[in-house]
Amino acid sequence: MKKILVTGTAGFIGFHLVKKLTALGYDVVGIDIINDYYDINLKYGRLKESGIKKEEIEYNKPIVSDRYENYKFIKLDLTDKDNLFAVFKNSGFDVVCHLAAQAGVRYSLENPYSYIDSNIYGFLNILEACKQFDIKNLSFASSSSVYGLNKKQPFSEHDCTSHPISLYAATKKSNELMAHTYAHLFGLKVTGLRFFTVYGPWGRPDMALFKFVKNILEDKPIDVYNYGKMQRDFTYIDDIIEGVVQTIKKPAEKNDNFDCENPDAAGSPAAYRIYNIGNNAPVGLMEFIEAIEEILGKKANKNLLPMQPGDVASTYADVSDLVRDFNYKPATPLKLGVKNFVDWFRDFYGI
């Protein structure tokens, strides 16, 4: 049984990863600060589903799940270096999967400092702890937003990502650069995962699917940006989790054929790799809305708006490297994924 630290376990992806890893027999320690970027009741709901009772949560106090005997949760801020390092020292992790971050493109326009604190300083503490306590296998969440101004599609890990258009994207790109530095200098095996528009049960309220379903059911208009002329590579949560697990099981390896005169952005002579995890099948925003309408049996009242600062018109993941190295490709059909979300939403909110 391997012992693994997962950060961000009150979050959407972290919550689902805990379920998967505990089922696979990993000994899991989860960390989350439970901030109020969105409704904390949803975060506490995820924790409750994981066997962590809200009334028992105190800062820096380990709580053993009453649902998964191999899961322990700690409320902790990743910028709290001393207590974070104590967790590493006392736990003896074999693997770290870092998912915690300040999320959201639009929010980064209004609250930039929270992104530097969480996504830069917090990640630096994770890297330093991995170095100090000899963690050789680190996976971390990056984002499709790093592709920025790049319009060459599908987006490939081998493409340049030097032109982000939001601070959120810039912090994620910074994480990739920081991780490579630690892989090169200190021998960490590091895998960065660029997620593409993750959706599914227990999803975030600031994401389009959640907002669309909620507003349609409440007979409120939905905001449709760029007048609907957008497409996203929507990727179902279970597919994301399977991709994460595959990279946890198979750490990054050095590329002995790396050409320093013609460097490949996806690899390194250090044990460092970047992978896209996306559905490899972009869907138009209007088609996405139509799928929601069909499942809900209700039409949306669309409020057509211009493009928002920091957004991109289209995302499309090239997953050929994921297929080559792990024999894995996300494949959940959009309508099935949306239906699963709607079923969860109705149950959780009693609608």
Secondary structure as a PSIPRED ss2 file (coil, helix, strand):
# PSIPRED VFORMAT (PSIPRED V4.0)

   1 M C   1.000  0.000  0.000
   2 K C   1.000  0.000  0.000
   3 K E   0.000  0.000  1.000
   4 I E   0.000  0.000  1.000
   5 L E   0.000  0.000  1.000
   6 V E   0.000  0.000  1.000
   7 T E   0.000  0.000  1.000
   8 G C   1.000  0.000  0.000
   9 T C   1.000  0.000  0.000
  10 A C   1.000  0.000  0.000
  11 G C   1.000  0.000  0.000
  12 F H   0.000  1.000  0.000
  13 I H   0.000  1.000  0.000
  14 G H   0.000  1.000  0.000
  15 F H   0.000  1.000  0.000
  16 H H   0.000  1.000  0.000
  17 L H   0.000  1.000  0.000
  18 V H   0.000  1.000  0.000
  19 K H   0.000  1.000  0.000
  20 K H   0.000  1.000  0.000
  21 L H   0.000  1.000  0.000
  22 T H   0.000  1.000  0.000
  23 A H   0.000  1.000  0.000
  24 L C   1.000  0.000  0.000
  25 G C   1.000  0.000  0.000
  26 Y C   1.000  0.000  0.000
  27 D E   0.000  0.000  1.000
  28 V E   0.000  0.000  1.000
  29 V E   0.000  0.000  1.000
  30 G E   0.000  0.000  1.000
  31 I E   0.000  0.000  1.000
  32 D E   0.000  0.000  1.000
  33 I C   1.000  0.000  0.000
  34 I C   1.000  0.000  0.000
  35 N C   1.000  0.000  0.000
  36 D C   1.000  0.000  0.000
  37 Y C   1.000  0.000  0.000
  38 Y C   1.000  0.000  0.000
  39 D C   1.000  0.000  0.000
  40 I H   0.000  1.000  0.000
  41 N H   0.000  1.000  0.000
  42 L H   0.000  1.000  0.000
  43 K H   0.000  1.000  0.000
  44 Y H   0.000  1.000  0.000
  45 G H   0.000  1.000  0.000
  46 R H   0.000  1.000  0.000
  47 L H   0.000  1.000  0.000
  48 K H   0.000  1.000  0.000
  49 E H   0.000  1.000  0.000
  50 S C   1.000  0.000  0.000
  51 G C   1.000  0.000  0.000
  52 I C   1.000  0.000  0.000
  53 K C   1.000  0.000  0.000
  54 K H   0.000  1.000  0.000
  55 E H   0.000  1.000  0.000
  56 E H   0.000  1.000  0.000
  57 I C   1.000  0.000  0.000
  58 E C   1.000  0.000  0.000
  59 Y E   0.000  0.000  1.000
  60 N C   1.000  0.000  0.000
  61 K C   1.000  0.000  0.000
  62 P C   1.000  0.000  0.000
  63 I E   0.000  0.000  1.000
  64 V E   0.000  0.000  1.000
  65 S C   1.000  0.000  0.000
  66 D C   1.000  0.000  0.000
  67 R C   1.000  0.000  0.000
  68 Y C   1.000  0.000  0.000
  69 E C   1.000  0.000  0.000
  70 N C   1.000  0.000  0.000
  71 Y E   0.000  0.000  1.000
  72 K E   0.000  0.000  1.000
  73 F E   0.000  0.000  1.000
  74 I E   0.000  0.000  1.000
  75 K E   0.000  0.000  1.000
  76 L C   1.000  0.000  0.000
  77 D C   1.000  0.000  0.000
  78 L C   1.000  0.000  0.000
  79 T C   1.000  0.000  0.000
  80 D C   1.000  0.000  0.000
  81 K H   0.000  1.000  0.000
  82 D H   0.000  1.000  0.000
  83 N H   0.000  1.000  0.000
  84 L H   0.000  1.000  0.000
  85 F H   0.000  1.000  0.000
  86 A H   0.000  1.000  0.000
  87 V H   0.000  1.000  0.000
  88 F H   0.000  1.000  0.000
  89 K H   0.000  1.000  0.000
  90 N H   0.000  1.000  0.000
  91 S H   0.000  1.000  0.000
  92 G C   1.000  0.000  0.000
  93 F C   1.000  0.000  0.000
  94 D C   1.000  0.000  0.000
  95 V E   0.000  0.000  1.000
  96 V E   0.000  0.000  1.000
  97 C E   0.000  0.000  1.000
  98 H E   0.000  0.000  1.000
  99 L C   1.000  0.000  0.000
 100 A C   1.000  0.000  0.000
 101 A C   1.000  0.000  0.000
 102 Q C   1.000  0.000  0.000
 103 A C   1.000  0.000  0.000
 104 G C   1.000  0.000  0.000
 105 V C   1.000  0.000  0.000
 106 R C   1.000  0.000  0.000
 107 Y H   0.000  1.000  0.000
 108 S H   0.000  1.000  0.000
 109 L H   0.000  1.000  0.000
 110 E H   0.000  1.000  0.000
 111 N C   1.000  0.000  0.000
 112 P H   0.000  1.000  0.000
 113 Y H   0.000  1.000  0.000
 114 S H   0.000  1.000  0.000
 115 Y H   0.000  1.000  0.000
 116 I H   0.000  1.000  0.000
 117 D H   0.000  1.000  0.000
 118 S H   0.000  1.000  0.000
 119 N H   0.000  1.000  0.000
 120 I H   0.000  1.000  0.000
 121 Y H   0.000  1.000  0.000
 122 G H   0.000  1.000  0.000
 123 F H   0.000  1.000  0.000
 124 L H   0.000  1.000  0.000
 125 N H   0.000  1.000  0.000
 126 I H   0.000  1.000  0.000
 127 L H   0.000  1.000  0.000
 128 E H   0.000  1.000  0.000
 129 A H   0.000  1.000  0.000
 130 C H   0.000  1.000  0.000
 131 K H   0.000  1.000  0.000
 132 Q H   0.000  1.000  0.000
 133 F C   1.000  0.000  0.000
 134 D C   1.000  0.000  0.000
 135 I C   1.000  0.000  0.000
 136 K C   1.000  0.000  0.000
 137 N E   0.000  0.000  1.000
 138 L E   0.000  0.000  1.000
 139 S E   0.000  0.000  1.000
 140 F E   0.000  0.000  1.000
 141 A E   0.000  0.000  1.000
 142 S E   0.000  0.000  1.000
 143 S E   0.000  0.000  1.000
 144 S H   0.000  1.000  0.000
 145 S H   0.000  1.000  0.000
 146 V H   0.000  1.000  0.000
 147 Y H   0.000  1.000  0.000
 148 G C   1.000  0.000  0.000
 149 L C   1.000  0.000  0.000
 150 N C   1.000  0.000  0.000
 151 K C   1.000  0.000  0.000
 152 K C   1.000  0.000  0.000
 153 Q C   1.000  0.000  0.000
 154 P C   1.000  0.000  0.000
 155 F E   0.000  0.000  1.000
 156 S C   1.000  0.000  0.000
 157 E C   1.000  0.000  0.000
 158 H C   1.000  0.000  0.000
 159 D C   1.000  0.000  0.000
 160 C C   1.000  0.000  0.000
 161 T C   1.000  0.000  0.000
 162 S C   1.000  0.000  0.000
 163 H C   1.000  0.000  0.000
 164 P C   1.000  0.000  0.000
 165 I C   1.000  0.000  0.000
 166 S C   1.000  0.000  0.000
 167 L H   0.000  1.000  0.000
 168 Y H   0.000  1.000  0.000
 169 A H   0.000  1.000  0.000
 170 A H   0.000  1.000  0.000
 171 T H   0.000  1.000  0.000
 172 K H   0.000  1.000  0.000
 173 K H   0.000  1.000  0.000
 174 S H   0.000  1.000  0.000
 175 N H   0.000  1.000  0.000
 176 E H   0.000  1.000  0.000
 177 L H   0.000  1.000  0.000
 178 M H   0.000  1.000  0.000
 179 A H   0.000  1.000  0.000
 180 H H   0.000  1.000  0.000
 181 T H   0.000  1.000  0.000
 182 Y H   0.000  1.000  0.000
 183 A H   0.000  1.000  0.000
 184 H H   0.000  1.000  0.000
 185 L H   0.000  1.000  0.000
 186 F H   0.000  1.000  0.000
 187 G C   1.000  0.000  0.000
 188 L C   1.000  0.000  0.000
 189 K E   0.000  0.000  1.000
 190 V E   0.000  0.000  1.000
 191 T E   0.000  0.000  1.000
 192 G E   0.000  0.000  1.000
 193 L E   0.000  0.000  1.000
 194 R E   0.000  0.000  1.000
 195 F E   0.000  0.000  1.000
 196 F C   1.000  0.000  0.000
 197 T C   1.000  0.000  0.000
 198 V E   0.000  0.000  1.000
 199 Y E   0.000  0.000  1.000
 200 G C   1.000  0.000  0.000
 201 P C   1.000  0.000  0.000
 202 W C   1.000  0.000  0.000
 203 G C   1.000  0.000  0.000
 204 R C   1.000  0.000  0.000
 205 P C   1.000  0.000  0.000
 206 D C   1.000  0.000  0.000
 207 M C   1.000  0.000  0.000
 208 A H   0.000  1.000  0.000
 209 L H   0.000  1.000  0.000
 210 F H   0.000  1.000  0.000
 211 K H   0.000  1.000  0.000
 212 F H   0.000  1.000  0.000
 213 V H   0.000  1.000  0.000
 214 K H   0.000  1.000  0.000
 215 N H   0.000  1.000  0.000
 216 I H   0.000  1.000  0.000
 217 L H   0.000  1.000  0.000
 218 E C   1.000  0.000  0.000
 219 D C   1.000  0.000  0.000
 220 K C   1.000  0.000  0.000
 221 P C   1.000  0.000  0.000
 222 I E   0.000  0.000  1.000
 223 D E   0.000  0.000  1.000
 224 V E   0.000  0.000  1.000
 225 Y H   0.000  1.000  0.000
 226 N H   0.000  1.000  0.000
 227 Y H   0.000  1.000  0.000
 228 G H   0.000  1.000  0.000
 229 K C   1.000  0.000  0.000
 230 M C   1.000  0.000  0.000
 231 Q E   0.000  0.000  1.000
 232 R E   0.000  0.000  1.000
 233 D C   1.000  0.000  0.000
 234 F C   1.000  0.000  0.000
 235 T E   0.000  0.000  1.000
 236 Y E   0.000  0.000  1.000
 237 I H   0.000  1.000  0.000
 238 D H   0.000  1.000  0.000
 239 D H   0.000  1.000  0.000
 240 I H   0.000  1.000  0.000
 241 I H   0.000  1.000  0.000
 242 E H   0.000  1.000  0.000
 243 G H   0.000  1.000  0.000
 244 V H   0.000  1.000  0.000
 245 V H   0.000  1.000  0.000
 246 Q H   0.000  1.000  0.000
 247 T H   0.000  1.000  0.000
 248 I H   0.000  1.000  0.000
 249 K H   0.000  1.000  0.000
 250 K C   1.000  0.000  0.000
 251 P C   1.000  0.000  0.000
 252 A C   1.000  0.000  0.000
 253 E C   1.000  0.000  0.000
 254 K C   1.000  0.000  0.000
 255 N C   1.000  0.000  0.000
 256 D C   1.000  0.000  0.000
 257 N C   1.000  0.000  0.000
 258 F C   1.000  0.000  0.000
 259 D C   1.000  0.000  0.000
 260 C C   1.000  0.000  0.000
 261 E C   1.000  0.000  0.000
 262 N C   1.000  0.000  0.000
 263 P C   1.000  0.000  0.000
 264 D C   1.000  0.000  0.000
 265 A C   1.000  0.000  0.000
 266 A C   1.000  0.000  0.000
 267 G C   1.000  0.000  0.000
 268 S C   1.000  0.000  0.000
 269 P C   1.000  0.000  0.000
 270 A C   1.000  0.000  0.000
 271 A C   1.000  0.000  0.000
 272 Y E   0.000  0.000  1.000
 273 R E   0.000  0.000  1.000
 274 I E   0.000  0.000  1.000
 275 Y E   0.000  0.000  1.000
 276 N E   0.000  0.000  1.000
 277 I E   0.000  0.000  1.000
 278 G C   1.000  0.000  0.000
 279 N C   1.000  0.000  0.000
 280 N C   1.000  0.000  0.000
 281 A C   1.000  0.000  0.000
 282 P C   1.000  0.000  0.000
 283 V E   0.000  0.000  1.000
 284 G E   0.000  0.000  1.000
 285 L H   0.000  1.000  0.000
 286 M H   0.000  1.000  0.000
 287 E H   0.000  1.000  0.000
 288 F H   0.000  1.000  0.000
 289 I H   0.000  1.000  0.000
 290 E H   0.000  1.000  0.000
 291 A H   0.000  1.000  0.000
 292 I H   0.000  1.000  0.000
 293 E H   0.000  1.000  0.000
 294 E H   0.000  1.000  0.000
 295 I H   0.000  1.000  0.000
 296 L H   0.000  1.000  0.000
 297 G C   1.000  0.000  0.000
 298 K C   1.000  0.000  0.000
 299 K C   1.000  0.000  0.000
 300 A C   1.000  0.000  0.000
 301 N C   1.000  0.000  0.000
 302 K E   0.000  0.000  1.000
 303 N E   0.000  0.000  1.000
 304 L E   0.000  0.000  1.000
 305 L C   1.000  0.000  0.000
 306 P C   1.000  0.000  0.000
 307 M C   1.000  0.000  0.000
 308 Q C   1.000  0.000  0.000
 309 P C   1.000  0.000  0.000
 310 G C   1.000  0.000  0.000
 311 D C   1.000  0.000  0.000
 312 V C   1.000  0.000  0.000
 313 A C   1.000  0.000  0.000
 314 S E   0.000  0.000  1.000
 315 T C   1.000  0.000  0.000
 316 Y C   1.000  0.000  0.000
 317 A E   0.000  0.000  1.000
 318 D C   1.000  0.000  0.000
 319 V C   1.000  0.000  0.000
 320 S H   0.000  1.000  0.000
 321 D H   0.000  1.000  0.000
 322 L H   0.000  1.000  0.000
 323 V H   0.000  1.000  0.000
 324 R H   0.000  1.000  0.000
 325 D H   0.000  1.000  0.000
 326 F H   0.000  1.000  0.000
 327 N C   1.000  0.000  0.000
 328 Y C   1.000  0.000  0.000
 329 K C   1.000  0.000  0.000
 330 P C   1.000  0.000  0.000
 331 A C   1.000  0.000  0.000
 332 T C   1.000  0.000  0.000
 333 P C   1.000  0.000  0.000
 334 L H   0.000  1.000  0.000
 335 K H   0.000  1.000  0.000
 336 L H   0.000  1.000  0.000
 337 G H   0.000  1.000  0.000
 338 V H   0.000  1.000  0.000
 339 K H   0.000  1.000  0.000
 340 N H   0.000  1.000  0.000
 341 F H   0.000  1.000  0.000
 342 V H   0.000  1.000  0.000
 343 D H   0.000  1.000  0.000
 344 W H   0.000  1.000  0.000
 345 F H   0.000  1.000  0.000
 346 R H   0.000  1.000  0.000
 347 D H   0.000  1.000  0.000
 348 F H   0.000  1.000  0.000
 349 Y H   0.000  1.000  0.000
 350 G C   1.000  0.000  0.000
 351 I C   1.000  0.000  0.000
